[in-house]
Amino acid sequence: MSNAEPANVVDFAARGGRASQPSHQLITLRGRAMTELEKALNTVFDSADDTLFDMLNNVPPSDHQDYMDAMCELRLRRRDCLAGFRGHMELAFQALFEGQPKTAEEMRESSLGGELSLVSENDLLQQLGARQIGQAVHRDFGPILGQLNRRMTVLAGSAELSEENNPIGGEHIGEAFSQAMATCSIAVTVKMILFKLFEREILDRLQDVYAGINKQLIDAGVLPKLPSVPVLSPEALKRGRRSAPRRPDAEKQAEQEERADDDARPASRGNYTLSEDEHALFSSLHHLLQSYRQESKQATVAAEPGRRAMSSREVMAVLSLFQDDMPESVRGAIDDPSQSLAQRLKQEMMAGAGRLGMDPSQTAMSANDEDAVDLVGMLFEVLLDERDLNGNIRDTIGRLVVPFIKVAMLDRRMFLQRSHPARRLLNSLAEACEGNKGETPQERALLEKVNDLVDRLLSEFNENVAIFETLEQEFRAFIEQHRKRVELAEKRTAEAQRGRERLEFARNVASTDVNARLRANDIPPTLKSVLERYWSHHLTVTALRQGHDTEEYQQAVTAGDTVLASLAAASEGEAALLPTLGPMRKALDAMLASSGCVGNSAKEVVRAVAEELRRIVRGEQTETVDEVVAAASEPPQVAAPAPQTPDPNDVKLGLSADPEELDFDPADVEALRTMPVGTWVEIKDESGESQPAKLSWVSPISSRLLFVNRRGMRCCVASPEELAAMMREGRFAIRDTNTAFEYAMNQVLGKLRADDLKGKQFAAD
């Protein structure tokens, strides 16, 4: 950290924890942000009347009353709306000040008491409107907001901030406006217009807000050496303005501006311009694909001298032939991993061009189009082969290959942008389908929704990529309920495992203390049976409830030692024994009571022990347990958490039970010990079956790692050493990323680089 940083920032960072009081910088930051955000909200209210009134001419007469009611409601509820907006933002800042920043969703769930419930359609649309505001802010201000996250994390001394939990991030701003609108009884269609108005206004203001706060923190010495980033381009500002509904008198002018913008852009199939870095990246990718085609001896279909490359319209026409009716050969490649899906697609596309009247001998694909087909084909090969997709759902996901080829040709940035709607949609669909066998009504409903969404995409996609955004938002809202169920199941799984670990530890501690004393003394059968039954149970219960290092546990240990002291005194004669009988009875009563042995039963056990001691005083030896003690019931077992319903995907490790026989790399063990919770891995059981699993919990007692499957159910509990041994056997691997598109893309790039390196080595030889 720079020496220029103020003492309070250095102190927060040094403590690495939360600040007891918010710093002056944070309070100033909050005031500045709140002032500008409330100005934006007031501007929306100031213009809402005129905007809604002007729009009356463009809506059916049946909707006029909704607009008139909305204008009246906004005038009456303006103060309540401002209070709702301010209330959410204040709570978000308060959580930051306390060192525990919360996401907008966490705050929404907290306000509902954490209960799972189905949301109404109106609430769902309102949540979608809030999310769209968050996405627009991320799109236009991602880089500078990333810097603010880092600087505010240092300033607040909190957990790391992100765009989801930063109070001045898009997620909280969108949710604050949603809370403001929740106070109004307005038709949801009108509310969506107001969401768009606010989105436009907030995007115009955030440029100055973020730049000003960033400069304030730099001047205060908070991470001043971070590289500067651009705030917002004029093009981004224009996108923000276009997202809002236009008043009729501005429609014509806006249309002319948009046409002028389109005319000014370089010719491009998707109306976008790639940067120099993006051009360089696609050029490198093209060379890798060429090398792959040569290495795998695949025939190229790209245009050569004397052959004409198909135009954009022609390529889309060919692909449209297959969008609803996929050729059998392509279906076969989807079902058969040994076939090349990309090669089948290219062959069918050239055949389809012939059916549309193009001469195959004179027509070819452009190099960019062939690259797009190869990339999408290889991507789907990885996705279908390495994701646990069951039954018909594999074919359903495979049907998406043609729409995704279209998207790749229309907008190559799909391969570059994680936030691209087509990528997000595919990731959500894969999440819903992977490992989903339709065993519960909720899982079957999820699969039905996937099938319905794919059908809609295939029937409605007409080269307008916006449909991916629409369907992704709809499906994300639908799957949110499923995610909550999985999170709840995962939480219960972790709690159950935590209970098992604590019980196992308590039993081991109790067993160690009891056995150490029993081995050190020559104990008659009756007394030994009592101690093994009741003292061991008493120690286990105490260790489980109060802990093994507490005063209560030490008192439980002392109870057993008191009984053993009476045994030692008995060997010295009656005079030595008599003073110990009172404390011994009290100690026995405590042991027996914790096991539920009370009343006459307890008295009989105490009598049997006392009689055993008197026999020792008389020099009599006993070789059997007293009948009263033998007949006494065993103490109840300390209840373990109820075992989970066995899952057919439970992983069987097939490893030696002796840790000394495990073969592993110590470096792998250390890496596994530091693996963060939430990491996704791939585990193969002893039969070679593979399944994805998520690290859900690490035991602070045994250091064992708990993994859950997609349903939140336990599928593996193992030590770092066991997992390292599986890693050496190739049965355990950490996923670089869990999202389907990104994981598949990484696998494709790895294969292309490997083939390119192989080709270069072959050429060198």
N, C-alpha and C positions, 0 to 999 in steps of 0.2 A: 504494500500500500504506500502511496506517495506520502512524503513527509509533510506535504501541504495540507493533509486532511485534518480536520478539526478534532479536538480531543474526544468529543462525545462519539464521533463515528468510529474512531480507533477503539474506544472503550467498548462499544457495542460489538464490533467485529472480534475483539479479543475475548469477550465473554462467550461468543458463539451462541448466545441464547436470546431470550426476549428482553426487551427494554421494559423496566418497571414503569417508566413514564415516557410518552412519545416525545421525541426531540422537537426543538423549535422548528427545524427544517421540515419535519413531517407535518406539523400543524400548519405551517405556512403553505406547504404543498396542498394539503387538503382544502384550505380556504381558497386557494387560487383555482383549483380544479372545480370545486363546488360552485364558485361564482360563475365560471364560464359554462358549466353544464346547465345550471339553472337559467342562464341567459338563453341558451339554445331551446330549452323547454318553453320558456316564456315567448320566444319568437314563434314557435309552432302554434301556441295558443293564440297569439296575436293575429296570425295569418289564417288560422283554421276556418274562421267564419267566411272570409272571402273565398278561400279555396273550395270549401264544401258548397257554398252557394253557386259558384261558377260551374261546378260539376253537375249541378242539377239538370242542366241542359243535355247532358250526355248519359243519363241513366234513365231506366224505364220509370214511368209515372208511379208505378207501384212501390218504387224505392224512395220516392221523394220524402215521405214521412220520416224514414230512417235518418235521412240527412238533416231534416229540420229538427228532429228530436236531438240529434247529436250536437247541433249548434247550441241549442238551449242547455243541454246537459253540461257542455264544456264551460259555459258561462257560470253555471251554478256551482260546478265542482272544481273550478280551477284551483282554489286554495287547497282542497283535499288532494288533488293530483300532485301539486307541488310538495305537499307533506309526505305523500307516499313515495315520491321520487327521492326526496331528501332523506326519508327514514331508511330506505335501503342503503343509500350511499354511506350514511353515518354508521350503520351497522357493519358495513364492509370495512370501513376505515377503523372502527373499533376493534374488529378482529385482527387487523394488521397491527394496531398498537399493542395488542395483547400477545403478539408473537405467534398467532395461530391463524394466518389468513385463510379465508374460506372461499370456495368457488360459489358462483351464483346458484348453481344447482343445490349445493349443500345448504345454503341459506334458505332456499325454497323448501327443501325437504324438512329442515329444522322448524320452519314456520308451520308445517303440517303435522308436527309431532313425530316425524320419522316413519309414519305409517305408509304402507303401500296401498295405493288406490288408483283406480282408473280415472283418468282425467277426461273432462268433457271435451267435445269437439271445439268449442269456443276457446277453452283454456289451452288446448293443444295448438290451435292456430296462433294464439297470443304468444306461446312459448316459441313457436317457429319464427314469429316476427322478431322476438328478442334475439334469437340465435342469428338471424340474418344481419342484424345490426352488429353483433359481435364478429361475424365473418367479414363484413365490410370493413370494419376497423382493422382487423388482422390483415386483410388484403392490402390496404393502403398505408398502414402504419406499422407493419410487422417489425422491420429493422429497428426503428427508434424505440418502439415499445419494448423490444428485447433489451435494449440498453437501460431503459427505465426500470425494468424488472431487476436487473443486476444491481443498479445503484440503490434502489429502494430496499432491496434485500439487505444490503450492507447497513443502510441507515436505520432500518427497523430492527435489525438483529433477529430476524424471524427465519422460518423455513423458507426455502427458495421460492421466490415469486414467479408466476407464469402469467400468461395472458388470461388464464381461467380464474385466478384468484387475486390478481392485482385490482384494487378498487377502481383505478382509472383505466382499466382495460375494457375492451369492447363487451365482454361477457357481462360484467357488472353494470355497465352503462345501459345495455339492452334490457337487462332484468329490472333495473331501476325504472326505466320507462314503462315496462310491463306492469310494475307495481303501481305506477301512477295511473295507468289506464284501467287497472282493476277496480278503481274507486268509481268508475263511470258506468252507467247502464246505457251502453251504446251498441248498436248493431255491429257484429264482428267485421262485416265488410267495410264499414266506415273506420273501425279501429285499425284495420290493415293499412288504410290510406294514411292515417295519422302516424303509424309506424314508419311508413316511407317518408313522410314529411320530416319526421324527427331524424331519420337516418341521413337525409340530405343535409339537414342543418348541422348535425353533429360532426359529419365528415368535413364540412367547411371550417368548423371551429377548432377541431382537434389538432390541426397543423400548428397553430399558434400555441395551443395549450401544451402539447408535448414538447415543442421546441423550447418554450419558456421554462418549463419545469426541468428539462434536461440541462439547460444552461444554468439554472439556479443551483442544481446539484453539482455541476462541474465547478462553478465558482466557489462552492462550499468545500471543494476538495474531495468529493466522493467519486472515486475511480476516475480521475481526470484523464488518464492515459488511454481510455478506450478509444478505438478508432471512430472517427465521426461517420455518420450515416446520413443519407438523404432523408428528408422528412416526408415530402409528398410531391409527386410530379403533377404538372398541370393536367396530364391525361387522367391521372387518378382522381383529381378533383372533378373533372368533367364526368367521369363514371359515376361519382357520388351524386352529382346533380341530376344525371339522367335517371337514377334509380327512383327519384321521387315522382309522383304524379304531376303532370303539367296542367296548368290552367289553359283553357282553350285558346286564349289570345296569344299564348306562347308556343302553341303546338307547331305552327308553320315555321316560325323562326328556328325552333329546335331541330325540326326535320331538315331544314336547310343546312344548319351547322353540322349535323351528323353526316349528311351527304358530302359536305366539303371535307370532313375528316376522312371519310372513306376514300375519296378521290386522292387525298394527299398521301395515303399510305402506299408503300411499295406493294406491288401485286403479290398476293399470298392467298393460298386456298382458304385459310381460316381467318383472314382479315387481322393478322397480327404480324409483328416483325420480331424476328429472333435477334438477340444480341450477338456480339462477336463471340463471346464465350459459349453461347448456346450453339452457334454455327460450328465452332471448333469441336464441341462435344459430339454433335451429330456426325461430323466428318470422321471422327475417331471411331464412332459406332459403326459407320458405314464400312470402314476398312476391316473392323472385327467381323462383321457379317460376311463380307466377301471372303475373308480367310476361312470362316466357318463353312461356307458353301463349298469352297474348294476342298477343304479337309474332309467333309462328309460326302463329297462327290455328288452334290445336289445340282441339278441343272438350273441355271439362272433363267428368269423370264423377263429380265430387264431389257430395255431397248438397246439394240445394237445398230451399227451403221446400216442404213437401208430399211430399218423398221421404225414405224411411227409409235411414239409413246401415247398411250390412251390419255385422253383429257380427264379432268376432274369429273365432269358430268358423265362420261362414259364409264369410269371406274365405279362411281356410285350406282349407276344403272345396273352394272353387272352384280354388285354386291346386293342390291335390292332383290335380285332374283332369288338369293339364298336366305334372305332375312327371315321369311316365314316358312320356307320349305328348304331345309338344309339337305344337300346331296347325300346319298347313302355312303359314298366313299369318305366324306368328312365325318359322318356319324360313326363310321367304322374306326376312323383314326382317333376319335374321342374315346371310344370304348376300348381300343387296343393301344396300350402304351408303347408297343414296339414300332408303331407306325409314326411317321412324321406328320403332325397335324399341319404345320406350315406348308410342307410340300404338297399335301393333298389340297389345301386351300388354293394355292397358286395354280395348280393344274385345273381345278374346277373353274377358277376365275377366267383362265384363258379359254376354256371350253364354253363358258357362258358368254364371253365376248363373241365367239363364233355364232352362237344362237341369236345374238342381237344384230347380226349382219356384218360384223367386222371380220376381216380376213386374218386368221391367226398367223399366216406366213408373213404378213406385212405389219402386224400390230404386236406391241409388247407393252410391258408395264414400265413406268419410270423407275429409276433407281430408288428414289425416296419411297415410292409406293411398295416396291418389293421389300425394302427394309421394314416398312411398317407391318406388312403381312408376316414376315419372318419373326419380328419381335413379338407381335401379339400371339402368333401361333406357338412360339416357344414358351411365352409367358403362361398361356393356358395349359400347355403340356405339364409344366412344373406344378401349377395350381391343382390340376386334376389328379396328378400322380402323388403329390406329397401332402395333400390335405385329406383328412378322413371324411370323404364324402360318400354317403351310403345310397345304394339303390338308384332310383330314378333321379335323385337330386344331382348326381354327377352329369347326367344328360341335360338336366335343366340349366346348370351352370355352363355346360359346354355350348348351349344355344346362344350364349352371349358373345361368342367369338366374332361373329360377323358385325354386330353393332360396334364392338370395340375396335375392329379394323377400320370401320368408317371413322370413328373418333380419332384414331391415330393418324389417318390421312387428312382429316379436317383440322386437327389441332395437335401437332407433334409435341406440344408442351405437356401433354398428358404424361409423357415419360419423364418429365422434369419436375413437375409441381405436385407435391404431396397433397395440396389442397384441391387438386383438380376434382370436379364433381364425379367424373367417371371412375376415378380411382377410389374415391370415398364410397361410392355405391358398391363397387365390387368388394371392397373390404367389409362393408356391413353385411352383404349377402353371404360372403364366406364365413364370417363370424356366426351368422345364424345357422348355417348348414353344417359346419364342421363338427363331427361327432354327434350330430343330431339324428337319432334313430327313430324319432317319432314315438317314443315310449310313453309320453304323457300328453294330456290334452293341450297343454301350452306349447309343447314342442311340435305337435301336429299342426296347431294353428300357425306357428312360425313358418313351417314348411309350406303350408297353403298360401301364406302371404308372399313367400318367395316366388312360388309358381305364378301367382297372380301378377306380381310386379314384373317378372320376366315376360309374361304374355303381353302386358301393357307396353313394355319397352319395344318389343318386336313389332307390335301393331302400330304404335304411334310415332316411333323414331323416324323422322324424315329429314335427316341431316341437320337438325337443329339441336345442338348439344345441350341447350337449356333444359331439355326433358330429364337429363341425368340429375341436374340440380333439384328439380321438382320431386322426382321419385326418391332421391337420396334423403331429402328432408322428410318426406312422408314416411319412409321406411325407418329412418333414425328415430322418429317419434314413436313408431310402433314397437321397435326393438328395445326401447328404453325400459319398458315394463319387464321384458325378459331379462335385461341386464340387472335390474334391481332384484329379481328373484334369484339370479345366479349369485349376486353379491351377498344376499341374505344366506343362501346355502353355503357359500364359502365361509362366511363369518361363523356359522354354526359348526362347520367342519373344523375350523381352527380352534374354536372353543372346546369342542369335544376332544381334539388332540391335546390341547393344553391341559385338560382335566386328566387325561390318561397319563401324561408325562408327570404331572404333580403327584398323582396317586402312586405311580411306579417309583418315583423318587422317595416319597414318604415311606413306602414299604421297604425299600432298600435301606434307608436310614434306620428304621426301627429294627429290621432284621440284623443289621450290623451291631447295634447296641445290645440287643438281646443275646445274640450268639456269642459275642465276645465275653459276656459274663457267664453264660452257661458253660462254655468250654473251660473257663478258668476255675470252676467249682465242681466238686463232686456232689451232685444234687439228686436227692431221692426222687423216684418216679412221680409221686403225687404232686410235689412242689414244682417239678420240672414241667409237668403237663399244664399246671395253672399258669406258670410264667409264659410258656410258649403260646398258650391260647389267649389269655386275657391281657397280659402285660404287652405282648407284641401288638395286639389290636389297639390297646390304649395309646401306645406310642405312635402308631400309624395315624390314628384319628387326630391326635394332637399336632403331629407334624403337618398333616394336611390342612388343618383349620388355622392353626396359629403360626406354623413355620417351625423348622427344626432348630433354629438358632434363637428361640425365644425363652423367656422365663417359664412359660407354661410347659414347654417341652422338657425343660430341665427338671421341673417338678415331677413330671411323669417318669423320667429316668430315675429320680430319687426314690419314687414309690417302689420301683423294683429293687433298688439297692437296699431299701429298708427291709424288704422281705428277705433278701439274701443275708442281711445283717443278723436277722433272727435265726437263720440257719446256722451261721457261724457261732452265735451265742449258745445255741442248743448243744453244740458239740463240747461246750465248756461246762455244762451242767445246768440244773434248774435255776440256780441262783443267778446265773448270767442270763438265762432265757427270759425269766419273768418280766424284767423291766422293758423288754423289747416287744412284748406281745401287744400292748396298746398301740404303739405306732405302726406295728405290722398290720393290725386289723384295720386301722384307718387307711393305710396304703392299699390293702386289698379291696376295701370298699370302693375306693376311687377307681381302681382297675375294673372291677366288676360292673360298676355303675355305667361306665362308658360303653360297656358291651351289652347293656340291657339286662344284666343279671342282678336283680334286686330282691328284697324281701327274704322269704324263707330260703329260696334257692341260694342267695348270696350267703346267708348265715350258714347253710350246710357246707358250702365250699370253704368258708373261713374255718369252720369246725374241723373239716378234714385236714386242712393245712396245719392247724394247731395240734391235732392228734399226731400228725406226721412228725412234728417237732418234738413232741413228748416221747415218741418212740425212740427218737435219736438220743434224747436225754437218758432213757432207760437202756440204751445200747442195743435196741432191737433193730434189725434190718428189714426193709420191705423191698420186694422186687417187682411189685405190681402197683398200678395206679389205684388209689382208693375208689371204691365203687361209686361213691357220691360224685367224685370228680369225673370219673369215666362216663357216668350217665348224664352229666350236665351237658346242655346243648352248647354247640360251638358258637362263639360270638358271631354276630352278623358280619358278612363281608362288607368292607368299605365300598360303597357303591361307585362303580366306574361309570363314565358317560355311556349312554346306550349306544351299542355299535351301529354304524351306518348300514343301510341296506346294501348288500354286496352289489358292486357295479361290474358288469361284464367286461369293462375296460380296465379293471384293476391290473396293475403291472406286477408280474411275478419276477422278482429280481434274479433268482437262480444263482445266488452267490453263496460262498462258504460262510457258515455261521461263525467261524473262527477268524477274528480280525487279523490275526497273524498270517493267515493264508492269502489275504487280499493282495493283488498286484496292482500298484498304482504309482503315479508320479506325484511326489510331494507338492510340486508346483501347482498341479491341478487341484489338490486339496485346498491349498491356500486361496486359489481363485474361487472355488466353490464356497468357502467360508465367507467371502466378501460379496457374493452374488446378491444383488438387491432383491428384496421382495417385489413381486410383480413380474420378474423375468420369466419369459416363456422358453421352454426347452422341448426337446424331442427325446422320448424314452422308448426303447425297445425292450419287450419282455424276453424271457428265455427262449420263446418260440420264434422270435424275430418280428413279431407284430409291433408296429410303431404307433405312437399316439402323442399328440401335443399335451403339455402339462404346464401349469403355472405355479411358480413358487409362491405359496400363500403365507407361510409362517416358518420361522426358525426357532427351535426350542432354546430358551436361555439355560435350560437345565442340561440337556444331553447334546445340544448343538445339531440335532437331527433336523432335516429339512422336510417340510410337508408340501406336497404338490397336489393340486386339484386339477380336475379335467374341465372341459368347457361348461359343464353343468354345476361346477362348484363343489363336486363330490371328491372325496379323497381318492387318489389313485396311486400314491407312492409316498412312503415315509422312509427315509434312508439317511445314513450318516454321510458326511463329506467323503470319508474314505471309501464307502461302498459306491458312491456315485463316481468317484475318481477311477475306481476299478472298472465300472461299466464304461466310462469314457475311454479307457485304454482298449476295451474290447469293441469299441465302435457302437455301443448300445445307448449312449447318452451324449447329447450335444446341446449346446446353448444356441438358441435362435438369435441371430443378430437383430431381427425385427419380427414382430408377430403378425403385423398386418399383411394380408394375403398378397396384395399387389407389390408392396415393397420387398417382401421376402422372395416372391417369385422372380422379380426383376433382379435382385441380387444374385440369385441362383443362375439366371440366364447370363448375366454379365460375367460371372465366374466361369461358366462353361465356355463362353466366347473367348475370354482371355486365355484359358487353358488351351483351347484349340489353336489360337493364334501363336502361342508360345511353342506348341508342338510343331506347327508348320514352319516356324522360323528355325527350330532346331533341326528339322528334317532338311530344310534348304541348306543349312550350314554344313550338315554332314555330306 
